[in-house]
Amino acid sequence: MNNFFYAFLEQLMKILKKQSLIYALGFTSAITFVIYVLQKQFGILNNYNIFILFIFTFFITIALFEYKYRPVKKMSKRKARKKLKEFLEDDNKRTILEDLYNSEGNPVNLNINNVNVNMLAHFGMIFSPQNISIVSPIAMYFGEINKPYVLTPFAENELKKYFEKDLHH
């Protein structure tokens, strides 16, 4: 049941991903709470008090979930370029990035247990357009769990500049 709740909230957050929508929900929640307090003080809208409290609680829960479980923080472009440069100095990560760059936007199956793949994904250089992988029990036993990955637009642009610079030198 707990996993279902988190899966539901995660899907809800994908829908509500835009920051402006979260602010609008927070503003609506605040207004709803003020109306709730005013109705308790002055007896206005007594028939709707549970509904208003439910809406306020629901949107506060969504806002807290968004704050706690937000995706990897976006790095500044300067820090991201520096991190990408570090990754290009590592032969294993460079090979992965080159394979993805040479695939011209097509997904490349990479092992999800590979530390280098996880690190590139964590720092926002690559991502998987697929949330779930279908894995056979034999592949799971041997740890060969592959998932399609592609470069992020930032990484693709930076690698394009990097490889063009390499060709000219």
C-alpha positions as CSV (number, residue, x, y, z in Angstrom):
1,M,0.0,0.0,0.0
2,N,2.8,2.4,0.9
3,N,4.5,1.8,-2.5
4,F,1.2,2.5,-4.3
5,F,0.9,5.8,-2.4
6,Y,4.4,6.9,-3.4
7,A,3.9,5.7,-7.0
8,F,0.7,7.7,-7.1
9,L,2.3,10.8,-5.7
10,E,5.3,10.4,-8.1
11,Q,2.9,10.2,-11.1
12,L,1.0,13.2,-9.8
13,M,4.3,15.2,-9.4
14,K,5.1,14.4,-13.1
15,I,1.8,16.0,-14.0
16,L,2.4,19.0,-11.7
17,K,6.1,19.3,-12.6
18,K,6.0,22.9,-13.6
19,Q,7.1,25.2,-10.8
20,S,4.5,27.9,-11.5
21,L,1.8,25.3,-11.1
22,I,3.2,24.4,-7.7
23,Y,3.1,28.0,-6.7
24,A,-0.4,28.4,-7.9
25,L,-1.5,25.3,-5.9
26,G,0.3,26.8,-2.8
27,F,-1.4,30.1,-3.3
28,T,-4.8,28.3,-3.7
29,S,-4.1,26.3,-0.5
30,A,-3.3,29.4,1.5
31,I,-6.5,31.1,0.3
32,T,-8.4,28.0,1.1
33,F,-6.9,27.9,4.6
34,V,-7.8,31.5,5.2
35,I,-11.4,30.9,4.2
36,Y,-11.4,27.9,6.5
37,V,-10.2,30.0,9.4
38,L,-12.7,32.8,8.6
39,Q,-15.6,30.4,8.5
40,K,-14.6,29.0,11.9
41,Q,-14.4,32.5,13.3
42,F,-17.6,33.9,11.7
43,G,-19.6,30.8,10.7
44,I,-19.5,31.4,7.0
45,L,-19.7,28.4,4.7
46,N,-20.1,25.9,7.5
47,N,-21.4,23.2,5.1
48,Y,-18.1,23.1,3.3
49,N,-15.5,23.2,6.1
50,I,-14.4,19.6,5.8
51,F,-14.0,19.9,2.0
52,I,-12.0,23.1,2.3
53,L,-9.7,21.5,5.0
54,F,-9.3,18.4,2.7
55,I,-8.2,20.6,-0.3
56,F,-5.7,22.5,1.9
57,T,-4.2,19.3,3.3
58,F,-4.0,17.7,-0.1
59,F,-2.1,20.6,-1.7
60,I,0.2,21.0,1.3
61,T,1.0,17.3,1.0
62,I,1.8,17.7,-2.7
63,A,4.0,20.7,-2.0
64,L,5.9,18.9,0.7
65,F,6.3,15.8,-1.5
66,E,7.6,18.0,-4.3
67,Y,10.1,19.7,-2.0
68,K,11.4,16.4,-0.5
69,Y,11.5,14.3,-3.6
70,R,12.4,16.7,-6.3
71,P,14.7,15.4,-9.0
72,V,18.4,15.9,-9.1
73,K,19.2,19.6,-8.5
74,K,20.0,21.3,-11.7
75,M,23.6,22.4,-11.8
76,S,24.7,25.7,-13.2
77,K,26.0,25.4,-16.8
78,R,29.5,26.3,-15.6
79,K,29.5,23.4,-13.0
80,A,27.9,21.1,-15.5
81,R,30.6,21.9,-18.2
82,K,33.3,21.3,-15.6
83,K,31.7,17.9,-14.6
84,L,31.4,16.9,-18.3
85,K,35.1,17.8,-18.8
86,E,35.9,15.5,-15.8
87,F,33.8,12.7,-17.4
88,L,35.6,13.1,-20.7
89,E,38.9,12.6,-19.0
90,D,37.7,9.2,-17.7
91,D,38.1,6.6,-20.4
92,N,35.0,4.5,-19.3
93,K,32.7,7.5,-19.1
94,R,34.1,9.0,-22.3
95,T,33.4,5.7,-24.2
96,I,29.8,5.7,-23.0
97,L,29.3,9.4,-24.0
98,E,30.9,8.8,-27.4
99,D,28.6,5.8,-28.0
100,L,25.6,7.8,-27.1
101,Y,26.8,10.8,-29.2
102,N,27.5,8.6,-32.2
103,S,24.0,7.0,-32.0
104,E,22.6,10.3,-33.2
105,G,19.8,10.5,-30.7
106,N,18.8,6.9,-30.8
107,P,18.7,5.1,-27.5
108,V,21.7,2.9,-26.6
109,N,21.1,-0.1,-24.2
110,L,23.4,0.3,-21.2
111,N,23.7,-1.8,-18.0
112,I,21.9,-0.1,-15.2
113,N,24.3,-1.7,-12.7
114,N,27.3,0.1,-14.2
115,V,28.7,2.7,-11.9
116,N,29.7,5.0,-14.8
117,V,26.2,4.9,-16.3
118,N,24.7,5.7,-12.9
119,M,27.0,8.6,-12.3
120,L,26.4,10.1,-15.8
121,A,22.6,9.8,-15.1
122,H,22.9,11.3,-11.7
123,F,24.7,14.4,-13.0
124,G,22.1,14.8,-15.7
125,M,24.3,14.0,-18.7
126,I,22.2,11.0,-19.8
127,F,18.7,9.8,-19.1
128,S,16.5,6.9,-19.8
129,P,13.3,7.7,-21.7
130,Q,11.9,4.4,-20.3
131,N,10.9,4.2,-16.6
132,I,10.6,0.4,-16.5
133,S,12.8,-2.3,-18.0
134,I,11.5,-5.8,-18.7
135,V,14.1,-8.2,-17.5
136,S,14.3,-12.0,-17.7
137,P,15.2,-13.9,-14.6
138,I,18.4,-15.2,-16.3
139,A,19.6,-11.7,-17.1
140,M,18.7,-10.6,-13.5
141,Y,20.8,-13.5,-12.2
142,F,23.8,-12.5,-14.2
143,G,23.3,-8.7,-13.5
144,E,22.8,-8.0,-17.2
145,I,19.9,-5.5,-16.8
146,N,20.0,-3.1,-19.7
147,K,18.0,0.0,-20.2
148,P,17.9,2.4,-23.2
149,Y,19.7,5.8,-22.5
150,V,20.1,8.9,-24.5
151,L,22.1,12.1,-24.0
152,T,20.4,15.1,-22.5
153,P,20.2,18.2,-24.8
154,F,22.9,20.0,-22.7
155,A,25.3,17.1,-22.9
156,E,24.7,16.6,-26.6
157,N,25.4,20.3,-27.4
158,E,28.5,20.3,-25.3
159,L,29.8,17.1,-26.8
160,K,29.1,18.5,-30.3
161,K,31.3,21.6,-29.4
162,Y,33.9,19.3,-27.9
163,F,34.2,17.0,-30.8
164,E,34.2,19.8,-33.4
165,K,37.0,21.4,-31.4
166,D,38.9,18.1,-31.4
167,L,38.5,17.8,-35.2
168,H,40.0,21.3,-35.7
169,H,43.1,20.6,-33.6
